[in-house]
Amino acid sequence: METPHLSCVVTGAARGIGLEISRALLDLGAKVVLGDTDRSALDRALTSLGSPAAVAVDANVALASDMARLAEQAQAHAGPVSLWINNAGLARHRPIEEYTTDEIDLMLDVNLKGTILGSQAALRAMRPHGRGHIINIISTASLRGIPGETVYCAAKWGVRGFTHGLREEAATHGIRVTALLPGGVDTAFWHDATERTMPVEDFLTAQQVAKAVISLVQMDASVVPQELVLRALLDRDFAQPKA
């Protein structure tokens, strides 16, 4: 089913989940603005997508001016923004006493502040039209505490709480807000996050997360899919051995 009226912004879109979400939206007939800080990766992403309906913008989610520019680019590319996906995220996994201040700031800036600033830009673009959908890609780390991931959990718990409040405010303006909480996803995310060997063979794929996003987008506009937890069948808490 094509949806040519969709004007979309996806942050963290140069690779992994963001890239696959962008690909799925293009397949749906949408026009998509991909935002990321890595220009070379964005260029590779555009080449792999091979669609004139996709454009890329250098953008740092921790800068309000960059988020405003993303919204402007989306409106120039495809008209009023109708879908904004806050996907950009990163992690550093280590014992709490070993985190540097820079690592703490980075995780809070990208995961929490980035989602807040992206949502502000989305709301400002959507409110005049009285419609729109904001989807925040969070994590099951927002549901439990994980040893070695304390700061990441703190950021994601913050994003989940923010999303709950945002949903209530946005609804009065005809704008839907959804939290999508994937478990482990087999992407390059893990290479920077931890030195541990992760059981990625038991994780979700980025394509499966993208399919979940499309299912949320295609729901009737009068329905608010508030929160979806998505985990692979064999994905387990790291401390729990498989039988």
Contacts in CASP RR format, 6 or more apart in sequence:
PFRMAT RR
TARGET T0000
AUTHOR 0000-0000-0000
METHOD contacts of the structure
MODEL  1
METPHLSCVVTGAARGIGLEISRALLDLGAKVVLGDTDRSALDRALTSLG
SPAAVAVDANVALASDMARLAEQAQAHAGPVSLWINNAGLARHRPIEEYT
TDEIDLMLDVNLKGTILGSQAALRAMRPHGRGHIINIISTASLRGIPGET
VYCAAKWGVRGFTHGLREEAATHGIRVTALLPGGVDTAFWHDATERTMPV
EDFLTAQQVAKAVISLVQMDASVVPQELVLRALLDRDFAQPKA
1 28 0 8 1.000
1 218 0 8 1.000
2 28 0 8 1.000
2 29 0 8 1.000
3 28 0 8 1.000
3 29 0 8 1.000
3 30 0 8 1.000
3 217 0 8 1.000
3 218 0 8 1.000
4 29 0 8 1.000
4 30 0 8 1.000
4 31 0 8 1.000
5 82 0 8 1.000
6 25 0 8 1.000
6 28 0 8 1.000
6 29 0 8 1.000
6 30 0 8 1.000
6 31 0 8 1.000
6 78 0 8 1.000
6 82 0 8 1.000
6 83 0 8 1.000
6 217 0 8 1.000
7 30 0 8 1.000
7 31 0 8 1.000
7 74 0 8 1.000
7 75 0 8 1.000
7 77 0 8 1.000
7 78 0 8 1.000
7 79 0 8 1.000
7 80 0 8 1.000
7 81 0 8 1.000
7 82 0 8 1.000
7 83 0 8 1.000
8 22 0 8 1.000
8 25 0 8 1.000
8 30 0 8 1.000
8 31 0 8 1.000
8 32 0 8 1.000
8 33 0 8 1.000
8 74 0 8 1.000
8 78 0 8 1.000
8 81 0 8 1.000
8 82 0 8 1.000
8 83 0 8 1.000
8 84 0 8 1.000
8 85 0 8 1.000
9 32 0 8 1.000
9 33 0 8 1.000
9 35 0 8 1.000
9 70 0 8 1.000
9 71 0 8 1.000
9 74 0 8 1.000
9 81 0 8 1.000
9 83 0 8 1.000
9 84 0 8 1.000
9 85 0 8 1.000
9 122 0 8 1.000
10 18 0 8 1.000
10 21 0 8 1.000
10 22 0 8 1.000
10 25 0 8 1.000
10 32 0 8 1.000
10 33 0 8 1.000
10 34 0 8 1.000
10 35 0 8 1.000
10 85 0 8 1.000
10 87 0 8 1.000
11 18 0 8 1.000
11 35 0 8 1.000
11 36 0 8 1.000
11 59 0 8 1.000
11 61 0 8 1.000
11 70 0 8 1.000
11 85 0 8 1.000
11 86 0 8 1.000
11 87 0 8 1.000
11 88 0 8 1.000
11 114 0 8 1.000
11 118 0 8 1.000
12 18 0 8 1.000
12 34 0 8 1.000
12 35 0 8 1.000
12 36 0 8 1.000
12 61 0 8 1.000
12 87 0 8 1.000
12 88 0 8 1.000
12 89 0 8 1.000
13 19 0 8 1.000
13 21 0 8 1.000
13 22 0 8 1.000
13 32 0 8 1.000
13 34 0 8 1.000
13 35 0 8 1.000
13 36 0 8 1.000
13 42 0 8 1.000
13 45 0 8 1.000
13 56 0 8 1.000
13 87 0 8 1.000
14 34 0 8 1.000
14 35 0 8 1.000
14 36 0 8 1.000
14 38 0 8 1.000
14 41 0 8 1.000
14 42 0 8 1.000
14 44 0 8 1.000
14 45 0 8 1.000
14 56 0 8 1.000
15 36 0 8 1.000
15 38 0 8 1.000
15 41 0 8 1.000
15 45 0 8 1.000
15 187 0 8 1.000
15 188 0 8 1.000
16 185 0 8 1.000
16 187 0 8 1.000
16 188 0 8 1.000
16 189 0 8 1.000
16 206 0 8 1.000
17 87 0 8 1.000
17 137 0 8 1.000
17 182 0 8 1.000
17 185 0 8 1.000
17 187 0 8 1.000
17 206 0 8 1.000
17 209 0 8 1.000
17 210 0 8 1.000
18 34 0 8 1.000
18 85 0 8 1.000
18 87 0 8 1.000
18 137 0 8 1.000
18 206 0 8 1.000
18 210 0 8 1.000
19 34 0 8 1.000
19 45 0 8 1.000
19 48 0 8 1.000
19 49 0 8 1.000
19 206 0 8 1.000
20 206 0 8 1.000
20 207 0 8 1.000
20 209 0 8 1.000
20 210 0 8 1.000
21 85 0 8 1.000
21 87 0 8 1.000
21 209 0 8 1.000
21 210 0 8 1.000
21 213 0 8 1.000
22 32 0 8 1.000
22 34 0 8 1.000
22 45 0 8 1.000
22 49 0 8 1.000
22 54 0 8 1.000
23 48 0 8 1.000
23 49 0 8 1.000
23 210 0 8 1.000
24 207 0 8 1.000
24 210 0 8 1.000
24 211 0 8 1.000
24 213 0 8 1.000
24 214 0 8 1.000
25 32 0 8 1.000
25 83 0 8 1.000
25 213 0 8 1.000
25 214 0 8 1.000
25 217 0 8 1.000
26 32 0 8 1.000
26 49 0 8 1.000
26 51 0 8 1.000
26 53 0 8 1.000
26 54 0 8 1.000
28 214 0 8 1.000
28 217 0 8 1.000
29 53 0 8 1.000
30 53 0 8 1.000
30 78 0 8 1.000
30 83 0 8 1.000
31 53 0 8 1.000
31 54 0 8 1.000
31 77 0 8 1.000
31 78 0 8 1.000
32 53 0 8 1.000
32 54 0 8 1.000
32 55 0 8 1.000
33 54 0 8 1.000
33 55 0 8 1.000
33 56 0 8 1.000
33 57 0 8 1.000
33 70 0 8 1.000
33 73 0 8 1.000
33 74 0 8 1.000
33 77 0 8 1.000
33 78 0 8 1.000
34 42 0 8 1.000
34 45 0 8 1.000
34 46 0 8 1.000
34 54 0 8 1.000
34 55 0 8 1.000
34 56 0 8 1.000
34 57 0 8 1.000
35 42 0 8 1.000
35 56 0 8 1.000
35 57 0 8 1.000
35 58 0 8 1.000
35 59 0 8 1.000
35 70 0 8 1.000
35 88 0 8 1.000
36 42 0 8 1.000
36 45 0 8 1.000
36 56 0 8 1.000
36 58 0 8 1.000
36 59 0 8 1.000
36 88 0 8 1.000
37 58 0 8 1.000
37 59 0 8 1.000
37 60 0 8 1.000
39 58 0 8 1.000
42 56 0 8 1.000
42 58 0 8 1.000
43 56 0 8 1.000
45 56 0 8 1.000
46 54 0 8 1.000
46 55 0 8 1.000
46 56 0 8 1.000
53 78 0 8 1.000
55 73 0 8 1.000
55 77 0 8 1.000
57 69 0 8 1.000
57 70 0 8 1.000
57 73 0 8 1.000
58 66 0 8 1.000
59 66 0 8 1.000
59 67 0 8 1.000
59 69 0 8 1.000
59 70 0 8 1.000
60 66 0 8 1.000
61 67 0 8 1.000
61 86 0 8 1.000
61 88 0 8 1.000
61 110 0 8 1.000
61 113 0 8 1.000
61 114 0 8 1.000
61 115 0 8 1.000
61 117 0 8 1.000
61 118 0 8 1.000
62 109 0 8 1.000
62 110 0 8 1.000
62 113 0 8 1.000
62 114 0 8 1.000
62 117 0 8 1.000
63 117 0 8 1.000
64 117 0 8 1.000
64 120 0 8 1.000
64 121 0 8 1.000
67 114 0 8 1.000
67 117 0 8 1.000
67 118 0 8 1.000
67 120 0 8 1.000
67 121 0 8 1.000
68 121 0 8 1.000
68 124 0 8 1.000
70 118 0 8 1.000
70 121 0 8 1.000
71 81 0 8 1.000
71 84 0 8 1.000
71 121 0 8 1.000
71 122 0 8 1.000
71 124 0 8 1.000
71 125 0 8 1.000
74 81 0 8 1.000
74 125 0 8 1.000
75 81 0 8 1.000
75 125 0 8 1.000
80 125 0 8 1.000
80 126 0 8 1.000
80 128 0 8 1.000
80 129 0 8 1.000
81 122 0 8 1.000
81 125 0 8 1.000
81 126 0 8 1.000
81 132 0 8 1.000
82 126 0 8 1.000
82 131 0 8 1.000
82 132 0 8 1.000
82 133 0 8 1.000
83 132 0 8 1.000
83 133 0 8 1.000
83 134 0 8 1.000
83 135 0 8 1.000
83 217 0 8 1.000
84 118 0 8 1.000
84 119 0 8 1.000
84 121 0 8 1.000
84 122 0 8 1.000
84 125 0 8 1.000
84 126 0 8 1.000
84 132 0 8 1.000
84 133 0 8 1.000
84 134 0 8 1.000
84 135 0 8 1.000
85 134 0 8 1.000
85 135 0 8 1.000
85 136 0 8 1.000
85 137 0 8 1.000
85 213 0 8 1.000
86 114 0 8 1.000
86 115 0 8 1.000
86 118 0 8 1.000
86 119 0 8 1.000
86 122 0 8 1.000
86 134 0 8 1.000
86 135 0 8 1.000
86 136 0 8 1.000
86 137 0 8 1.000
87 137 0 8 1.000
88 110 0 8 1.000
88 114 0 8 1.000
89 110 0 8 1.000
89 111 0 8 1.000
89 189 0 8 1.000
90 106 0 8 1.000
90 107 0 8 1.000
90 110 0 8 1.000
90 111 0 8 1.000
90 189 0 8 1.000
90 192 0 8 1.000
90 193 0 8 1.000
91 107 0 8 1.000
91 111 0 8 1.000
91 149 0 8 1.000
91 152 0 8 1.000
91 189 0 8 1.000
91 192 0 8 1.000
91 193 0 8 1.000
91 194 0 8 1.000
92 99 0 8 1.000
92 103 0 8 1.000
92 106 0 8 1.000
92 107 0 8 1.000
92 151 0 8 1.000
92 152 0 8 1.000
92 192 0 8 1.000
92 193 0 8 1.000
93 148 0 8 1.000
93 149 0 8 1.000
93 152 0 8 1.000
93 193 0 8 1.000
93 194 0 8 1.000
93 196 0 8 1.000
94 148 0 8 1.000
94 194 0 8 1.000
95 148 0 8 1.000
96 148 0 8 1.000
96 150 0 8 1.000
96 151 0 8 1.000
99 151 0 8 1.000
103 151 0 8 1.000
104 151 0 8 1.000
107 151 0 8 1.000
107 152 0 8 1.000
107 155 0 8 1.000
108 151 0 8 1.000
108 154 0 8 1.000
108 155 0 8 1.000
111 152 0 8 1.000
111 155 0 8 1.000
111 156 0 8 1.000
111 159 0 8 1.000
112 155 0 8 1.000
112 158 0 8 1.000
112 159 0 8 1.000
112 162 0 8 1.000
115 136 0 8 1.000
115 159 0 8 1.000
115 162 0 8 1.000
115 163 0 8 1.000
116 162 0 8 1.000
119 134 0 8 1.000
119 136 0 8 1.000
119 162 0 8 1.000
119 166 0 8 1.000
119 177 0 8 1.000
122 134 0 8 1.000
123 134 0 8 1.000
123 170 0 8 1.000
123 173 0 8 1.000
123 175 0 8 1.000
126 132 0 8 1.000
126 134 0 8 1.000
126 173 0 8 1.000
126 175 0 8 1.000
127 173 0 8 1.000
127 175 0 8 1.000
130 173 0 8 1.000
130 174 0 8 1.000
130 175 0 8 1.000
131 174 0 8 1.000
131 175 0 8 1.000
131 221 0 8 1.000
132 174 0 8 1.000
132 175 0 8 1.000
132 176 0 8 1.000
133 175 0 8 1.000
133 176 0 8 1.000
133 177 0 8 1.000
133 178 0 8 1.000
133 216 0 8 1.000
133 217 0 8 1.000
134 166 0 8 1.000
134 170 0 8 1.000
134 175 0 8 1.000
134 176 0 8 1.000
134 177 0 8 1.000
134 178 0 8 1.000
135 177 0 8 1.000
135 178 0 8 1.000
135 179 0 8 1.000
135 180 0 8 1.000
135 213 0 8 1.000
135 216 0 8 1.000
135 217 0 8 1.000
136 159 0 8 1.000
136 163 0 8 1.000
136 177 0 8 1.000
136 178 0 8 1.000
136 179 0 8 1.000
136 180 0 8 1.000
137 180 0 8 1.000
137 182 0 8 1.000
137 209 0 8 1.000
138 156 0 8 1.000
138 159 0 8 1.000
138 160 0 8 1.000
138 163 0 8 1.000
138 179 0 8 1.000
138 180 0 8 1.000
138 181 0 8 1.000
139 152 0 8 1.000
139 156 0 8 1.000
139 181 0 8 1.000
139 182 0 8 1.000
139 183 0 8 1.000
140 181 0 8 1.000
140 182 0 8 1.000
140 183 0 8 1.000
140 184 0 8 1.000
140 229 0 8 1.000
140 231 0 8 1.000
141 149 0 8 1.000
141 152 0 8 1.000
141 153 0 8 1.000
141 156 0 8 1.000
141 157 0 8 1.000
142 153 0 8 1.000
142 156 0 8 1.000
142 157 0 8 1.000
142 158 0 8 1.000
142 159 0 8 1.000
142 160 0 8 1.000
142 181 0 8 1.000
143 160 0 8 1.000
143 181 0 8 1.000
143 229 0 8 1.000
144 153 0 8 1.000
144 237 0 8 1.000
145 153 0 8 1.000
146 152 0 8 1.000
146 153 0 8 1.000
146 237 0 8 1.000
146 238 0 8 1.000
147 239 0 8 1.000
152 193 0 8 1.000
160 179 0 8 1.000
160 181 0 8 1.000
163 177 0 8 1.000
163 179 0 8 1.000
164 179 0 8 1.000
166 177 0 8 1.000
167 176 0 8 1.000
167 177 0 8 1.000
167 178 0 8 1.000
167 224 0 8 1.000
167 226 0 8 1.000
170 176 0 8 1.000
170 177 0 8 1.000
171 177 0 8 1.000
171 224 0 8 1.000
176 221 0 8 1.000
176 224 0 8 1.000
176 225 0 8 1.000
177 224 0 8 1.000
177 226 0 8 1.000
178 216 0 8 1.000
178 224 0 8 1.000
178 225 0 8 1.000
178 226 0 8 1.000
178 227 0 8 1.000
178 228 0 8 1.000
179 226 0 8 1.000
179 227 0 8 1.000
179 228 0 8 1.000
180 209 0 8 1.000
180 212 0 8 1.000
180 213 0 8 1.000
180 216 0 8 1.000
180 227 0 8 1.000
180 228 0 8 1.000
180 230 0 8 1.000
181 227 0 8 1.000
181 228 0 8 1.000
181 229 0 8 1.000
181 230 0 8 1.000
182 204 0 8 1.000
182 209 0 8 1.000
182 212 0 8 1.000
182 230 0 8 1.000
182 231 0 8 1.000
183 203 0 8 1.000
183 204 0 8 1.000
183 229 0 8 1.000
183 230 0 8 1.000
183 231 0 8 1.000
183 232 0 8 1.000
183 235 0 8 1.000
184 203 0 8 1.000
184 204 0 8 1.000
184 231 0 8 1.000
184 232 0 8 1.000
184 235 0 8 1.000
185 203 0 8 1.000
185 204 0 8 1.000
185 205 0 8 1.000
185 206 0 8 1.000
185 209 0 8 1.000
186 200 0 8 1.000
186 201 0 8 1.000
186 203 0 8 1.000
186 204 0 8 1.000
186 205 0 8 1.000
186 206 0 8 1.000
187 206 0 8 1.000
190 198 0 8 1.000
190 200 0 8 1.000
199 235 0 8 1.000
202 232 0 8 1.000
202 234 0 8 1.000
202 235 0 8 1.000
202 236 0 8 1.000
203 232 0 8 1.000
203 235 0 8 1.000
204 230 0 8 1.000
204 231 0 8 1.000
204 232 0 8 1.000
204 235 0 8 1.000
208 230 0 8 1.000
208 232 0 8 1.000
209 230 0 8 1.000
212 228 0 8 1.000
212 230 0 8 1.000
216 225 0 8 1.000
216 228 0 8 1.000
219 225 0 8 1.000
234 242 0 8 1.000
236 242 0 8 1.000
END
